[in-house]
Amino acid sequence: MKLENYQIGKTKVFLRAGQMADLDARRAEVLGKAARIIQRLMRTYIARKQFVLVRRSTTHLQSFVRGTLVRNLYECMRREAAAVKIQKNVRRHKARESYLLLQAATVTLQTGLRAMSARKEFRFRKETKAAVHIQARWRCHRDYSHYKNMQRAVLTYQCAWRQRLARRELRNLKMAARETGALKEAKDKLEKRVEELTWRLGLEKRLRTDLEEAKAQEIAKLQETLHDLQLQVEEAKTMATKEREAARKAIEEAPPVIKETPVLVEDTEKVNSLTAEVDQLKALLQTERQATETAKKEHAEAERRNEELMKKFEGAEKKIEQLQDTAQRLEEKATNMESENKVLRQQAVAISPTAKALAAYPKSPFQLRTPEIVNAPNGEVKSSPDVTPISLNLKELEAEEKPQKSLNEKQQENQDLLIKCVSQDLGFSSGRAIAACVIYRCLLHWRSFEVERTGVFDRIIQTIGSAIEVQDNNDKLAYWLSNSSTLLLLLQRTLKTTGAAGLTPQRRRSTAASFGRVFSGIRASPQSAARPFLGSRLIGGLGDLRQVEAKYPALLFKQQLTAFLEKIYGMIRDNLKKEISPLLGLCIQAPRTSRASLIKGSRSQANALAQQTLIAHWQSIVKILTNYLNVLKANYVPSFLISKVFTQIFSFINVQLFNSLLLRRECCSFSNGEYVKAGLAELEQWCIYATEEYAGSSWEELKHIRQAVGFLVIHQKPKKTLKEITNDLCPVLSIQQLYRISTMYWDDKYGTHTVSSEVISSMRIMMTEDSNNAVSSSFLLDDDSSIPFSVDDISKSMTEIEVTDVDMPPLIRENSGFTFLHQRKD
């Protein structure tokens, strides 16, 4: 207790006043502390006991609840598994029934088509064989007649020439006969010479005969000797065999006692001779074996060479196939070039005054000839006699005019009904343009693509042109953009340009089929297009359609349709630009109230209203973009064209905002950069909403204004180097643009400074070098208003279109002349 001035006696302790109270307080403190310890331990024991009881009860309750939940979950899973199994079996049964029905229908349809194709092929081969036989007989008769005429002429020429030579020889003989003495001496000398030669010839014949007889006798003797030797060898072999058998029998029958048997010398000699013969036979056998092995080796070598030759032959075949493919591609290219030349020639003919005369040509009596140029022996050019002229009399044409007129009138009525139907808004069927599908199927059925003259293409083009005269109606423009793109896709994948239409008559053949094709090509007109051709061509999806040979009107219609597609695309794009242009001028610069409030750093109501006003301008642009997107999607415009529209629009926004930023100093401020950045965030959200399918690379087109705004709103600009700015912050911007932004920048919010003077001087040096290198010093961007796609791009981006399952409009559905449109694909 650290007490002082106290005394301790023998039995008592003497304290001063107040010390006894301190001791009592210390005693009370120790007792209180001991009591608290006892109470704490007791309370701990009671709480621990209560806690253990509660924990045990809780564990029992949780285990019961968990068991109940797990049982319920197991029951649900069991019922769900049973339901899934039942659904699977039911779906499998339905799918199996549908598949069997479809398989039976497919087999039936394939059987019919194959039978029809086989009958058509057999008929064509039969006609071709008959035509070839007739041509062969006619050419045989023609060539045989020509050969007989030539033979008679040759004989005549030969007789005349020989007569001339004989007369010349007779004249010479008469002149030589005057010298008779010389002739007699010469005759005697010639007779002696002949006698001498005759004697020598007889002598040589006798010598040769004697020599041949001696050779024949010697050969006969040698053959007899050889025959005798062969007989002796055979007798010796027979005797040796008999002796061996006798010796073997004697050994078998002899008793087992060894006795000395005298061997005759003659038997020993015979055995030696037989041994020698056996050795000779072994040598012959060895020689034959060697010859056989040599023959086997030669055979193996021949087989190896044969395999090498086969491999070389296969390689040569592959090379030949490749060369044939290359030649075929070159022929196709040449054919396309010939067709283009044909189109150009027809354009020139259409422009010339003779076009009307050519148009009236089928109405006059004519003779159609397809001659082949043949070089005659005398050098003259004649037409081949195997070409038969086709002529039509005036009476026949007059007799044909009546049904043709009725057919023309019916065809004209069908065309009028088609134009009337197309001029209406037919809408869409399962995302497919009804008008485009109807036009395509009608033109394909009428064979309008394969005729030389028709007016239906011009009427369709006029209908489209009159429909898009109202340039402000975006719904109508989007409707015709969808129809024109669909029709152009169908034409692109159906029409083909070949050089068959541009071939000269000399290249055509004179068979019956070729005469029919030539006749139908010259007499081609709208009435001929009304002939149905479903026997040889099924209208189905694009994958089932075969390509047709396009004539000049069809190619011209395709070009005009492409021009209308580009025109409608440009009109929609320009309308969108006109709507957003006034709003872009309001979006580049923030309101003054907003900047003033930001300078003060307050959060007043005026500042909030100013921000809402600026965002309202950007939201108006987003609303316009959304409206246009909905209109284009509602009219099922291809996503490829929609992405191209919005890509060019965002490029236009980038050019307008970036050029305004470079030309106006009040726009190059920190607060204005924040406002523009907030607006660009709205455009980014719209791109996410529109998805990449429709927005395309629109967000990437804003890279100039995005990097410029990002440069305006960054802090600590003086610490940035030129390399960091050009490589990291603004890699797209040029030095002139960065210099313009850096010199025009001012901070109306925090009072910060622009980039350092070293960076500015470096920019000046680089700009001077660029000016010395003749690099363009323009810092403004240009707006690209060209058409950013081609017909091939549209064809590659769009999928196949099924044109048979389109719902037909009531105006056509009720007409009997359009029954072919009701056919659907199984």
Rosetta blueprint (number, residue, H / E / L):
1 M L
2 K L
3 L L
4 E L
5 N L
6 Y L
7 Q E
8 I E
9 G L
10 K L
11 T L
12 K L
13 V E
14 F E
15 L L
16 R L
17 A L
18 G L
19 Q H
20 M H
21 A H
22 D H
23 L H
24 D H
25 A H
26 R H
27 R H
28 A H
29 E H
30 V H
31 L H
32 G H
33 K H
34 A H
35 A H
36 R H
37 I H
38 I H
39 Q H
40 R H
41 L H
42 M H
43 R H
44 T H
45 Y H
46 I H
47 A H
48 R H
49 K H
50 Q H
51 F H
52 V H
53 L H
54 V H
55 R H
56 R H
57 S H
58 T H
59 T H
60 H H
61 L H
62 Q H
63 S H
64 F H
65 V H
66 R H
67 G H
68 T H
69 L H
70 V H
71 R H
72 N H
73 L H
74 Y H
75 E H
76 C H
77 M H
78 R H
79 R H
80 E H
81 A H
82 A H
83 A H
84 V H
85 K H
86 I H
87 Q H
88 K H
89 N H
90 V H
91 R H
92 R H
93 H H
94 K H
95 A H
96 R H
97 E H
98 S H
99 Y H
100 L H
101 L H
102 L H
103 Q H
104 A H
105 A H
106 T H
107 V H
108 T H
109 L H
110 Q H
111 T H
112 G H
113 L H
114 R H
115 A H
116 M H
117 S H
118 A H
119 R H
120 K H
121 E H
122 F H
123 R H
124 F H
125 R H
126 K H
127 E H
128 T H
129 K H
130 A H
131 A H
132 V H
133 H H
134 I H
135 Q H
136 A H
137 R H
138 W H
139 R H
140 C H
141 H H
142 R H
143 D H
144 Y H
145 S H
146 H H
147 Y H
148 K H
149 N H
150 M H
151 Q H
152 R H
153 A H
154 V H
155 L H
156 T H
157 Y H
158 Q H
159 C H
160 A H
161 W H
162 R H
163 Q H
164 R H
165 L H
166 A H
167 R H
168 R H
169 E H
170 L H
171 R H
172 N H
173 L H
174 K H
175 M H
176 A H
177 A L
178 R L
179 E L
180 T H
181 G H
182 A H
183 L H
184 K H
185 E H
186 A H
187 K H
188 D H
189 K H
190 L H
191 E H
192 K H
193 R H
194 V H
195 E H
196 E H
197 L H
198 T H
199 W H
200 R H
201 L H
202 G H
203 L H
204 E H
205 K H
206 R H
207 L H
208 R H
209 T H
210 D H
211 L H
212 E H
213 E H
214 A H
215 K H
216 A H
217 Q H
218 E H
219 I H
220 A H
221 K H
222 L H
223 Q H
224 E H
225 T H
226 L H
227 H H
228 D H
229 L H
230 Q H
231 L H
232 Q H
233 V H
234 E H
235 E H
236 A H
237 K H
238 T H
239 M H
240 A H
241 T H
242 K H
243 E H
244 R H
245 E H
246 A H
247 A H
248 R H
249 K H
250 A H
251 I H
252 E H
253 E H
254 A L
255 P L
256 P L
257 V L
258 I L
259 K L
260 E L
261 T L
262 P L
263 V L
264 L L
265 V H
266 E H
267 D H
268 T H
269 E H
270 K H
271 V H
272 N H
273 S H
274 L H
275 T H
276 A H
277 E H
278 V H
279 D H
280 Q H
281 L H
282 K H
283 A H
284 L H
285 L H
286 Q H
287 T H
288 E H
289 R H
290 Q H
291 A H
292 T H
293 E H
294 T H
295 A H
296 K H
297 K H
298 E H
299 H H
300 A H
301 E H
302 A H
303 E H
304 R H
305 R H
306 N H
307 E H
308 E H
309 L H
310 M H
311 K H
312 K H
313 F H
314 E H
315 G H
316 A H
317 E H
318 K H
319 K H
320 I H
321 E H
322 Q H
323 L H
324 Q H
325 D H
326 T H
327 A H
328 Q H
329 R H
330 L H
331 E H
332 E H
333 K H
334 A H
335 T H
336 N H
337 M H
338 E H
339 S H
340 E H
341 N H
342 K H
343 V H
344 L H
345 R H
346 Q H
347 Q H
348 A H
349 V H
350 A H
351 I H
352 S L
353 P L
354 T L
355 A H
356 K H
357 A H
358 L H
359 A H
360 A L
361 Y H
362 P H
363 K H
364 S L
365 P L
366 F L
367 Q E
368 L E
369 R L
370 T L
371 P L
372 E L
373 I E
374 V E
375 N E
376 A L
377 P L
378 N L
379 G L
380 E L
381 V E
382 K E
383 S E
384 S L
385 P L
386 D L
387 V L
388 T L
389 P L
390 I E
391 S E
392 L L
393 N L
394 L H
395 K H
396 E H
397 L H
398 E H
399 A H
400 E H
401 E H
402 K H
403 P H
404 Q H
405 K H
406 S H
407 L H
408 N H
409 E H
410 K H
411 Q H
412 Q H
413 E H
414 N H
415 Q H
416 D H
417 L H
418 L H
419 I H
420 K H
421 C H
422 V H
423 S L
424 Q L
425 D L
426 L L
427 G L
428 F E
429 S E
430 S L
431 G L
432 R E
433 A E
434 I H
435 A H
436 A H
437 C H
438 V H
439 I H
440 Y H
441 R H
442 C H
443 L H
444 L H
445 H H
446 W H
447 R L
448 S H
449 F H
450 E H
451 V L
452 E L
453 R L
454 T L
455 G L
456 V H
457 F H
458 D H
459 R H
460 I H
461 I H
462 Q H
463 T H
464 I H
465 G H
466 S H
467 A H
468 I L
469 E L
470 V L
471 Q L
472 D L
473 N L
474 N H
475 D H
476 K H
477 L H
478 A H
479 Y H
480 W H
481 L H
482 S H
483 N H
484 S H
485 S H
486 T H
487 L H
488 L H
489 L H
490 L H
491 L H
492 Q H
493 R H
494 T H
495 L E
496 K E
497 T L
498 T L
499 G L
500 A L
501 A L
502 G L
503 L L
504 T L
505 P H
506 Q H
507 R H
508 R L
509 R L
510 S L
511 T L
512 A H
513 A H
514 S H
515 F H
516 G H
517 R H
518 V H
519 F H
520 S H
521 G H
522 I H
523 R L
524 A L
525 S L
526 P L
527 Q L
528 S H
529 A H
530 A H
531 R L
532 P L
533 F L
534 L L
535 G L
536 S L
537 R L
538 L L
539 I L
540 G L
541 G E
542 L L
543 G L
544 D L
545 L L
546 R L
547 Q L
548 V E
549 E E
550 A L
551 K L
552 Y H
553 P H
554 A H
555 L H
556 L H
557 F H
558 K H
559 Q H
560 Q H
561 L H
562 T H
563 A H
564 F H
565 L H
566 E H
567 K H
568 I H
569 Y H
570 G H
571 M H
572 I H
573 R H
574 D H
575 N H
576 L H
577 K H
578 K H
579 E H
580 I H
581 S H
582 P H
583 L H
584 L H
585 G H
586 L H
587 C H
588 I L
589 Q L
590 A L
591 P L
592 R H
593 T H
594 S H
595 R H
596 A H
597 S H
598 L H
599 I H
600 K H
601 G L
602 S L
603 R L
604 S L
605 Q H
606 A H
607 N H
608 A H
609 L H
610 A H
611 Q H
612 Q H
613 T H
614 L H
615 I H
616 A H
617 H H
618 W H
619 Q H
620 S H
621 I H
622 V H
623 K H
624 I H
625 L H
626 T H
627 N H
628 Y H
629 L H
630 N H
631 V H
632 L H
633 K H
634 A H
635 N L
636 Y L
637 V L
638 P L
639 S H
640 F H
641 L H
642 I H
643 S H
644 K H
645 V H
646 F H
647 T H
648 Q H
649 I H
650 F H
651 S H
652 F H
653 I H
654 N H
655 V H
656 Q H
657 L H
658 F H
659 N H
660 S H
661 L H
662 L H
663 L H
664 R L
665 R H
666 E H
667 C H
668 C L
669 S E
670 F H
671 S H
672 N H
673 G H
674 E H
675 Y H
676 V H
677 K H
678 A H
679 G H
680 L H
681 A H
682 E H
683 L H
684 E H
685 Q H
686 W H
687 C H
688 I H
689 Y H
690 A H
691 T H
692 E H
693 E H
694 Y H
695 A H
696 G L
697 S L
698 S L
699 W H
700 E H
701 E H
702 L H
703 K H
704 H H
705 I H
706 R H
707 Q H
708 A H
709 V H
710 G H
711 F H
712 L H
713 V H
714 I L
715 H L
716 Q L
717 K H
718 P H
719 K H
720 K L
721 T L
722 L H
723 K H
724 E H
725 I H
726 T H
727 N H
728 D H
729 L H
730 C L
731 P L
732 V L
733 L L
734 S L
735 I H
736 Q H
737 Q H
738 L H
739 Y H
740 R H
741 I H
742 S H
743 T H
744 M H
745 Y L
746 W E
747 D L
748 D L
749 K L
750 Y L
751 G L
752 T L
753 H L
754 T L
755 V L
756 S L
757 S H
758 E H
759 V H
760 I H
761 S H
762 S H
763 M H
764 R H
765 I H
766 M H
767 M H
768 T H
769 E H
770 D H
771 S H
772 N H
773 N L
774 A L
775 V L
776 S L
777 S L
778 S L
779 F L
780 L L
781 L L
782 D L
783 D L
784 D L
785 S L
786 S L
787 I L
788 P L
789 F L
790 S L
791 V H
792 D H
793 D H
794 I H
795 S H
796 K H
797 S H
798 M L
799 T L
800 E L
801 I L
802 E E
803 V L
804 T L
805 D L
806 V L
807 D L
808 M L
809 P L
810 P H
811 L H
812 I H
813 R H
814 E L
815 N L
816 S H
817 G H
818 F H
819 T H
820 F H
821 L H
822 H H
823 Q L
824 R L
825 K L
826 D L
